[in-house]
Amino acid sequence: MSATTKLLLGSVLCHKLGKLTRSMHTHPALLSSFRSSKEVQSLEQYLEVEPIENAAAWKFVERLLPPPTVPRPVAKADYPSGWQPQKSDGSDSSYFVARTKNHMVPVYLHTCFRGQRRITVVRRVQGDIWALEKDLRSVVEQARNGKLCASRVNELSGQIHIHGDYVDILREHLKAKGF
């Protein structure tokens, strides 16, 4: 083959390849596996299933099912992991930070821009969110040796965003306050 034929054939293949990749991004259902599966048939085609009530066999099934709720932690003087139960119900202060369903303090780290920007997020805030933000900002500024820190409050979702990685500091502060 001559060089012009190769160039022409290469540009045609490149065009078709580009068209295929564009169609994959715009129509991902074309490559989905549900198109290759069998269609749903009428109910008469499937086997009859009858429920059996056997209490002796049901205990083995219940063992595999997840519990409907997370059980309450057993009360101890201290825990090996350093976890502390919630002591305060928020009646002594104007704000309250509720624990998650797994009894953890809701302080998280969000990273973006390939880890260059770190934002500490405190969720599940109830009550006077501005007083908590002022309190948390003073704790972070004390950890930064008096340098100011940027923060953002979202009243509707009950979240406070503080720029920087201060998860451990804020989590320990909230545990010390009883949340």
NORNOR-V155619 format. One line per field, one symbol per residue. burial: + if it has 24 or more other C-alpha atoms within 12 Angstrom, else -. Layout:
burial = ???
//
This chain:
burial = -----------------------------------------------------------------------------------+++--------+++++----++++++---------+++++++++-+--++--++++++-------+-+-+----++++++++++-+++-+++-+++
//
